[in-house]
């Protein structure tokens, strides 16, 4: 795309992450930003109070009214300050404390935000829980585990009716539960001096939040987030992305607040920099992105953040609607993605759409972090042709590249790193090395081993990698990224198989609508199973599989067989997160019959394979 390659970059202020590098004799390398970390507040609500004084009538939060024709509702900074103080007073009269957190079971809304900020303002931990644990589960095993570990003093659900089965299954009968209407009543409480006395007594290392993450184990673990973690990380983000301080950022955002990306990173950067967040009711899922499109037609964000699946949906929509593309690219200054690698073809098409709409390329910023790092630890605030490039440590962070087997594990130390897990001391011992670095479990490698200033590239999850029967290691993360790019747009993701087998295989998570476009003779109402079983779809997938195998450099990168799954990954079973990230090991465990079919002899007809005459169709 020469027209794109020659187009200018949109001007935006980005931070200097030039590192200081220490190389040790055992091959370990330590990287830290040369730029020191600046001062930051003790508690995030100090920034709320600042903006309530400086810009009292500015929108902090906006959300859609119940009626589609009704105007959006708005919470100003002054209104939030008043509500936080009133709710803080009301919470003091209830059973919440440092040992009995406020627990939130429902999703993003104004009551969720105000309760969370009120609890943090008076030094009470808040634990937002994935609504899927209550609404998408039948046995409520994850919710029961979480509630047992928390011993909540107070539980909030926006509307009780939908949560009744979960409440009955997981909560003790004497647990106090409040709803949105109860919160509205609590906001009539008159604050006393006790609120600010409690606020003044908060120590920076006190617990602000408990965020539950399942990681690769499937069992939720509560990550302690202290006030120091949250506040220092926002200063790290500001120094990495200084344009945030030049004009209040405007976000249109769906990312869930029980995750660190939405609840810490995005909510935090809005409050820290006096910005505005417009709640997006959409999701980057088939049939659910239309709400996001409606919001983008109404509100043009200045900073757009999403997961790779969200950008895949966005590209599809903007490609078909040049007017929306012109509106979207006119104001947005930076595009940010995280939680997974963005496919190169999606990155390329975003830039092509931007150039067509406004004549400029936009910087796509990404990074690498975790719930345990609040989350930003490593960031790439510069243009790169490598979608997997994650950048360098941000100011205030030390990154250790520690040899683990054939790879380098990324380990992090800094004010943004968790002290450990809520009431799970056994996990704490395994989470840190002997120098106090948090062990991410992510592998990285230098873009240029001779010049670490060029940054790092994501190299997969160490625990996802496996050996073939020959003893050859398969690096799952990079292989999956190449597969998604090669097979685009016919698949959404892939699960790599072959542990203790002779060859690598994969379970294909299809993009049913993209596959449907290959089926000219198939009725539009045909089922997903009919689409993925269609001769033209299978022929195209086999052709792509053959081409991919021909490009392989060895057995670890040569995928010889595939099965297209007709049941989407299950959120309830832990196969996929709210953000669309696949859990490799959970998928393999639950789809054992399909994995076994990949290596059956003879191969069943469901398997698409490279070699002729082996059951492929």
C-alpha positions in Angstrom: 0.0 0.0 0.0 2.4 2.7 -1.2 -0.2 5.5 -0.7 -0.4 4.5 2.9 3.3 4.1 3.4 4.0 7.6 2.1 1.2 9.3 4.1 2.2 11.5 7.0 1.7 10.6 10.6 -0.9 12.5 12.7 1.0 14.7 15.2 0.7 13.6 18.8 2.9 14.0 21.9 4.3 10.6 22.9 6.8 9.8 25.7 10.5 8.9 25.5 11.1 5.4 26.8 14.8 5.3 26.1 16.1 2.6 28.5 19.1 2.1 30.7 20.2 -1.5 30.1 22.1 -3.8 32.6 23.5 -7.1 31.2 24.4 -9.8 33.6 26.8 -12.7 33.2 24.0 -15.3 33.2 22.2 -13.7 30.2 19.7 -11.8 32.3 19.0 -8.3 31.2 17.5 -5.5 33.2 15.8 -2.6 31.4 14.5 0.6 33.0 13.3 3.9 31.5 15.9 6.7 31.7 13.1 9.1 32.5 12.3 9.1 36.2 8.7 8.7 37.4 7.1 11.9 38.5 5.0 12.5 41.7 1.6 11.0 41.9 -1.4 11.3 44.4 -2.0 9.1 47.3 -5.5 8.1 46.3 -7.2 8.3 42.9 -10.1 10.3 44.3 -7.7 13.2 44.9 -7.7 13.7 41.1 -11.5 13.6 41.2 -11.6 16.3 43.7 -9.1 18.4 41.7 -11.2 18.3 38.6 -14.4 18.9 40.5 -12.8 22.2 41.5 -11.1 23.0 38.2 -13.9 21.9 35.8 -17.0 21.2 37.9 -19.5 21.1 34.9 -17.4 18.9 32.7 -18.8 15.4 31.9 -17.1 12.6 33.8 -19.5 9.8 32.7 -22.3 9.6 30.2 -24.6 6.7 29.5 -27.6 5.9 27.4 -31.1 6.4 28.8 -33.6 3.5 28.8 -35.6 4.9 25.9 -33.7 4.9 22.6 -34.9 8.4 21.8 -34.0 9.9 25.1 -30.8 12.0 25.5 -27.8 10.5 27.2 -27.6 11.0 30.9 -24.5 12.8 32.4 -22.6 12.8 35.6 -20.4 15.8 36.0 -17.2 16.0 38.1 -18.9 18.2 40.7 -21.8 15.8 40.8 -19.4 12.8 41.3 -17.6 14.6 44.1 -20.8 15.2 45.9 -22.1 11.7 45.4 -18.8 10.1 46.5 -18.8 12.0 49.8 -22.4 11.1 50.5 -22.0 7.5 49.6 -18.8 7.4 51.6 -20.7 8.5 54.6 -23.5 5.9 54.0 -20.9 3.1 53.6 -19.4 4.0 57.0 -22.6 3.0 58.6 -22.6 -0.5 57.0 -20.6 -3.6 57.4 -17.8 -2.9 55.0 -14.2 -2.6 56.2 -10.6 -3.4 55.2 -11.4 -7.1 55.8 -15.0 -7.1 54.4 -14.9 -5.5 51.0 -17.7 -3.9 49.0 -18.5 -6.4 46.3 -20.1 -5.5 42.9 -21.7 -8.3 40.9 -23.2 -6.2 38.0 -21.5 -4.4 35.1 -20.6 -0.9 34.1 -23.0 1.8 35.1 -23.0 5.1 37.1 -23.9 3.4 40.4 -21.0 0.9 40.0 -18.6 3.8 39.4 -19.8 6.0 42.3 -19.9 3.1 44.8 -16.4 2.0 43.8 -15.0 5.6 44.1 -16.8 6.1 47.4 -15.3 2.9 48.9 -11.8 3.8 47.8 -12.2 7.4 49.1 -12.8 6.1 52.7 -10.3 3.3 52.5 -12.6 0.3 51.9 -11.5 -2.3 49.3 -13.9 -2.8 46.4 -14.1 -6.1 44.5 -15.9 -5.9 41.1 -16.8 -9.4 39.9 -17.4 -10.5 36.4 -21.2 -10.5 35.8 -20.7 -13.7 33.8 -20.0 -15.5 37.1 -23.6 -14.7 38.1 -25.5 -14.6 34.8 -23.8 -17.0 32.4 -23.1 -19.8 34.8 -25.4 -22.6 35.9 -23.4 -24.0 38.8 -22.0 -20.7 40.0 -18.7 -22.5 41.0 -16.5 -19.5 40.2 -18.8 -17.1 42.1 -19.0 -19.4 45.1 -15.2 -19.5 45.2 -14.9 -15.7 44.9 -17.5 -14.9 47.6 -16.0 -17.4 50.0 -12.6 -15.8 49.6 -13.9 -12.2 50.1 -16.4 -12.5 53.0 -18.1 -9.3 51.6 -19.6 -6.8 53.9 -22.0 -5.4 51.3 -23.0 -6.6 47.8 -24.3 -4.4 45.0 -26.3 -5.5 42.0 -28.0 -3.0 39.6 -31.2 -5.0 39.4 -31.8 -7.9 41.7 -34.2 -10.0 39.6 -31.5 -11.2 37.1 -29.1 -12.1 40.0 -31.6 -14.0 42.2 -30.3 -17.5 41.3 -26.7 -16.5 41.9 -27.6 -14.7 45.1 -29.4 -17.8 46.4 -26.5 -20.1 45.4 -23.5 -18.2 46.5 -24.4 -15.6 49.2 -25.1 -16.2 52.9 -28.7 -15.4 53.8 -27.6 -12.5 56.1 -25.5 -10.8 53.4 -26.7 -7.2 52.8 -27.5 -6.6 49.2 -28.2 -3.2 47.7 -29.6 -2.3 44.2 -29.5 0.9 42.1 -32.6 2.3 43.7 -31.0 1.7 47.1 -27.9 3.6 46.0 -30.1 6.5 44.9 -31.5 6.7 48.4 -28.1 6.4 50.0 -27.0 9.5 48.0 -29.3 11.6 50.2 -27.0 10.9 53.2 -25.4 14.0 54.6 -21.6 13.6 54.8 -19.8 14.4 58.0 -16.2 15.1 58.9 -15.7 11.3 59.3 -15.5 10.9 55.6 -12.5 13.1 55.1 -10.9 11.8 58.3 -11.1 8.3 56.9 -9.8 9.5 53.6 -6.8 11.2 55.3 -5.9 8.1 57.1 -5.5 5.9 54.0 -1.9 4.6 53.6 -0.7 4.4 50.0 -0.1 0.6 50.3 -3.7 0.0 51.6 -5.9 -2.2 49.5 -8.0 -0.2 47.0 -9.3 -3.1 44.8 -9.4 -6.8 44.5 -9.5 -7.8 40.9 -10.2 -11.5 40.1 -8.4 -13.1 37.2 -8.4 -16.8 36.2 -5.2 -16.7 34.2 -4.3 -20.1 32.8 -5.6 -22.1 35.8 -9.3 -21.4 35.4 -9.6 -20.8 39.2 -10.2 -17.1 40.0 -7.5 -15.5 42.1 -7.9 -12.1 43.8 -5.1 -9.7 42.8 -4.6 -7.0 45.4 -4.4 -3.6 43.9 -3.2 -0.9 46.3 -3.7 2.8 46.0 0.0 3.2 45.3 -0.3 0.8 42.4 -3.2 2.5 40.8 -1.9 6.1 41.2 1.7 5.4 40.2 0.5 3.6 37.1 -1.6 6.5 36.0 1.5 8.7 36.3 3.4 6.1 34.3 0.7 6.2 31.6 0.7 10.0 31.5 4.5 10.2 31.0 4.3 7.5 28.3 1.3 9.2 26.6 1.7 12.9 27.4 -1.0 13.9 25.0 -3.5 12.8 27.7 -2.4 15.9 29.7 -2.7 18.3 26.8 -6.5 18.0 26.4 -9.0 16.1 28.4 -9.4 12.6 26.8 -12.8 11.5 25.5 -13.4 7.8 25.5 -16.3 5.7 24.0 -15.6 2.5 25.9 -17.2 -0.9 26.6 -14.3 -2.6 28.4 -15.6 -4.2 31.7 -14.6 -2.6 34.9 -14.0 -5.9 36.7 -10.9 -6.2 34.4 -7.8 -4.1 34.8 -7.9 -2.7 31.2 -11.3 -1.1 31.6 -11.5 -0.7 35.4 -8.0 0.6 36.1 -6.4 1.7 32.9 -9.3 3.4 31.2 -11.4 4.7 34.1 -8.1 5.8 35.8 -6.8 7.8 32.8 -10.1 9.6 32.5 -10.2 10.7 36.1 -6.5 11.4 36.3 -6.6 13.7 33.3 -10.0 15.2 33.7 -11.5 13.4 30.8 -15.0 12.1 29.8 -16.0 8.4 29.4 -19.1 7.5 27.4 -20.3 4.0 28.3 -20.6 1.8 25.2 -23.3 -0.9 25.6 -21.9 -2.8 22.6 -19.5 -5.7 22.5 -17.1 -6.9 19.8 -19.2 -10.0 19.1 -21.5 -10.9 16.3 -24.8 -9.1 16.6 -23.6 -7.0 19.5 -21.4 -4.4 17.8 -24.3 -2.4 16.4 -24.6 -0.6 19.7 -21.0 0.4 19.5 -21.6 1.8 16.0 -24.5 3.8 17.2 -22.4 5.4 19.9 -19.5 6.1 17.5 -22.0 7.9 15.3 -23.0 10.1 18.2 -19.7 10.6 20.0 -16.3 11.0 18.3 -13.6 9.7 20.8 -10.2 11.5 21.0 -8.6 8.3 22.3 -9.9 4.9 21.2 -9.0 1.8 23.2 -10.1 -1.8 22.4 -9.1 -5.4 22.2 -8.1 -6.9 18.9 -11.5 -8.4 18.3 -13.0 -4.9 18.7 -10.7 -3.6 16.0 -11.7 -6.5 13.7 -15.3 -5.4 14.1 -14.5 -1.7 13.7 -12.6 -2.3 10.4 -15.6 -4.2 9.0 -17.9 -1.4 9.8 -15.7 1.5 8.7 -14.9 -0.3 5.4 -18.6 -0.3 4.6 -19.4 3.3 5.9 -16.9 5.9 4.7 -18.9 8.7 6.3 -18.5 7.1 9.7 -14.8 6.5 9.0 -14.4 10.2 8.3 -16.1 11.1 11.5 -14.2 8.6 13.6 -10.7 9.5 12.2 -11.3 13.2 12.2 -10.9 13.5 16.0 -9.2 10.4 17.3 -5.5 11.0 18.1 -4.2 7.6 19.0 -5.5 4.0 18.7 -4.6 1.7 21.6 -5.0 -2.1 21.7 -4.1 -4.6 24.4 -5.1 -8.0 25.8 -3.8 -9.8 22.7 -1.8 -9.1 19.6 -3.4 -7.3 16.7 -3.3 -9.2 13.4 -1.1 -7.4 10.9 -3.8 -7.4 8.3 -6.2 -5.5 10.7 -3.4 -3.0 11.5 -2.7 -2.5 7.8 -6.4 -2.0 7.0 -6.9 0.5 9.9 -4.1 2.6 8.5 -5.5 2.4 4.9 -8.9 3.5 6.2 -7.4 6.4 8.2 -5.5 7.6 5.2 -8.6 7.4 3.0 -10.6 9.2 5.5 -8.3 12.0 6.7 -5.0 11.7 4.8 -2.9 10.7 7.8 -1.7 7.5 9.5 -2.4 7.1 13.2 -0.1 5.7 15.8 -1.3 2.3 17.1 -0.1 2.1 20.7 0.1 -1.2 22.6 2.0 -2.7 25.5 2.2 -5.6 27.8 1.0 -5.7 31.4 -1.3 -7.7 33.7 -3.8 -7.3 36.5 -0.8 -7.7 38.8 0.9 -4.6 37.3 -2.1 -2.2 37.5 -1.8 -2.8 34.3 0.7 -0.9 32.3 4.3 -2.1 32.5 5.7 -2.1 29.0 4.5 0.1 26.2 5.2 0.8 22.6 4.2 4.5 22.0 5.8 4.7 18.6 4.8 3.4 15.1 5.9 -0.2 14.3 5.5 -2.6 11.4 5.5 -5.4 13.9 2.0 -5.9 15.4 3.6 -8.1 18.1 6.1 -5.4 19.2 5.2 -4.4 22.8 7.8 -1.7 23.4 9.9 -0.9 26.5 9.3 -0.4 30.3 7.5 2.7 31.2 9.0 5.3 33.7 9.2 3.8 37.2 9.3 0.2 36.0 12.2 -2.3 35.9 11.9 -5.1 33.5 13.9 -8.2 33.9 14.5 -10.6 30.9 15.2 -13.8 32.6 16.2 -17.0 30.7 13.6 -19.8 31.2 14.4 -22.8 29.0 14.7 -21.5 25.5 12.9 -18.2 26.1 13.2 -15.0 28.1 10.5 -14.5 30.7 9.4 -10.9 31.3 9.5 -10.0 35.1 8.4 -6.7 36.5 9.3 -4.6 39.6 8.0 -1.2 40.5 5.4 0.8 42.5 2.7 -0.5 40.2 3.2 -4.2 41.1 0.9 -6.1 43.4 2.1 -7.1 46.8 0.3 -10.5 46.3 -3.0 -12.3 46.2 -6.0 -11.8 48.5 -5.8 -14.5 51.2 -3.8 -16.9 49.0 -0.3 -16.9 50.4 0.6 -20.0 48.6 0.3 -18.1 45.3 2.4 -15.2 46.5 5.5 -17.4 47.0 5.4 -18.6 43.4 4.6 -15.2 41.9 7.9 -13.4 42.6 11.5 -14.3 42.1 14.2 -13.9 44.7 14.8 -10.2 43.8 11.1 -9.3 44.2 10.3 -9.2 40.4 6.8 -10.3 39.5 7.0 -13.3 37.1 4.7 -12.4 34.3 4.7 -15.8 32.6 5.0 -14.0 29.3 8.0 -14.5 27.0 9.5 -11.7 25.1 12.5 -11.2 22.8 14.3 -8.2 21.6 13.4 -6.7 18.2 17.2 -6.4 17.7 19.4 -8.4 20.1 22.2 -5.9 19.5 20.1 -2.9 20.2 17.6 -3.1 23.1 16.5 0.4 22.5 14.4 -0.9 19.7 12.1 -2.6 22.2 10.7 -6.0 22.8 8.4 -8.4 20.9 5.8 -10.7 22.6 7.0 -14.3 22.3 4.0 -16.2 23.8 2.9 -17.5 27.1 5.6 -19.8 28.6 3.0 -22.2 30.1 1.2 -22.5 26.7 4.3 -23.9 24.9 4.7 -27.6 24.6 6.9 -30.3 23.1 6.1 -32.6 20.2 6.9 -36.3 20.6 10.3 -35.6 18.9 11.2 -33.2 21.8 10.8 -30.1 19.6 9.3 -27.1 21.4 6.3 -25.5 19.8 6.0 -21.7 20.6 2.3 -21.3 20.7 1.8 -17.5 20.9 3.9 -16.5 17.8 2.5 -19.5 15.8 -1.1 -18.6 16.6 -0.4 -15.0 15.5 0.9 -16.1 12.2 -2.0 -18.5 11.7 -4.6 -15.7 12.4 -2.9 -13.4 9.9 -2.5 -16.1 7.2 -6.1 -17.4 7.5 -7.7 -14.0 7.8 -10.6 -13.2 7.6 -11.9 -16.8 7.8 -11.0 -17.4 11.4 -11.2 -15.5 14.6 -8.7 -17.5 16.5 -7.0 -20.8 16.7 -6.1 -23.3 19.4 -2.7 -25.0 18.8 -2.5 -28.8 19.5 0.1 -31.5 19.3 1.6 -32.0 22.8 3.4 -35.4 22.7 2.2 -35.9 19.1 4.3 -36.1 16.0 2.7 -33.1 14.3 1.1 -29.7 15.1 -2.7 -29.4 14.6 -5.3 -26.7 15.4 -8.9 -26.1 16.4 -10.2 -23.3 14.2 -12.5 -20.8 15.7 -14.2 -19.5 12.5 -15.6 -16.2 11.6 -18.9 -17.6 10.4 -19.9 -14.4 8.5 -16.6 -14.3 6.6 -17.0 -18.0 5.8 -20.6 -17.4 4.7 -19.4 -15.1 1.9 -17.7 -18.0 0.3 -21.0 -19.9 0.1 -22.7 -18.3 -2.8 -25.4 -21.0 -3.1 -26.1 -21.2 0.6 -29.2 -19.5 2.0 -28.5 -16.5 4.3 -30.5 -18.2 7.1 -28.3 -21.3 7.0 -26.8 -22.4 10.3 -23.2 -22.0 11.4 -22.7 -25.8 11.0 -23.9 -25.6 7.4 -21.6 -22.8 6.7 -18.4 -24.3 8.1 -19.2 -27.7 6.5 -19.7 -26.1 3.1 -17.5 -27.5 0.4 -16.2 -24.1 -0.7 -15.3 -23.2 2.9 -13.4 -26.4 3.5 -11.6 -26.2 0.2 -10.4 -22.7 0.9 -9.3 -23.6 4.4 -7.4 -26.6 3.0 -5.7 -24.5 0.4 -4.6 -22.0 3.1 -3.5 -24.9 5.3 -1.3 -26.3 2.5 0.2 -22.8 1.8 0.9 -22.3 5.5 2.6 -25.7 5.8 4.8 -24.9 2.7 6.0 -21.8 4.5 7.1 -23.7 7.6 10.7 -23.8 8.7 10.4 -27.0 10.7 8.0 -29.3 12.4 7.2 -26.8 15.2 5.8 -24.3 12.7 4.2 -26.8 10.2 0.5 -27.2 10.9 -0.8 -30.3 9.1 -4.4 -30.8 10.3 -7.3 -28.7 11.5 -10.9 -29.1 12.8 -13.3 -26.2 12.5 -15.4 -26.0 15.7 -19.1 -25.3 15.4 -19.7 -24.3 19.0 -18.2 -20.9 20.0 -15.8 -20.8 22.9 -17.7 -20.8 26.2 -17.3 -17.9 28.6 -18.9 -20.0 31.4 -16.4 -22.9 30.9 -13.5 -20.5 31.0 -12.6 -21.0 27.3 -12.8 -17.3 26.6 -12.7 -14.1 28.6 -15.1 -11.1 28.5 -12.5 -9.4 26.3 -12.5 -12.2 23.7 -9.1 -13.8 24.7 -8.9 -17.5 24.2 -7.7 -19.8 27.0 -5.6 -22.3 25.1 -5.5 -25.0 27.8 -9.2 -24.7 28.8 -10.2 -25.1 25.2 -8.1 -28.2 24.7 -9.4 -29.8 27.9 -13.0 -29.2 27.0 -12.7 -30.1 23.4 -10.8 -33.3 24.0 -12.9 -35.3 21.6 -12.0 -32.9 18.7 -8.3 -32.9 19.7 -8.4 -36.7 19.7 -10.0 -36.7 16.2 -7.1 -34.6 14.9 -4.8 -37.5 15.6 -7.0 -40.5 14.9 -6.1 -43.1 12.4 -7.6 -43.0 9.8 -8.5 -39.3 10.0 -12.3 -38.7 10.3 -14.0 -36.6 7.6 -14.2 -33.6 10.0 -10.4 -33.1 9.8 -9.0 -30.9 7.1 -5.4 -32.1 6.4 -2.5 -31.3 4.2 -1.7 -34.7 2.7 -4.0 -36.0 -0.1 -6.1 -39.0 0.5 -6.1 -38.8 4.3 -9.7 -37.9 5.0 -9.6 -34.2 4.0 -12.6 -32.9 2.2 
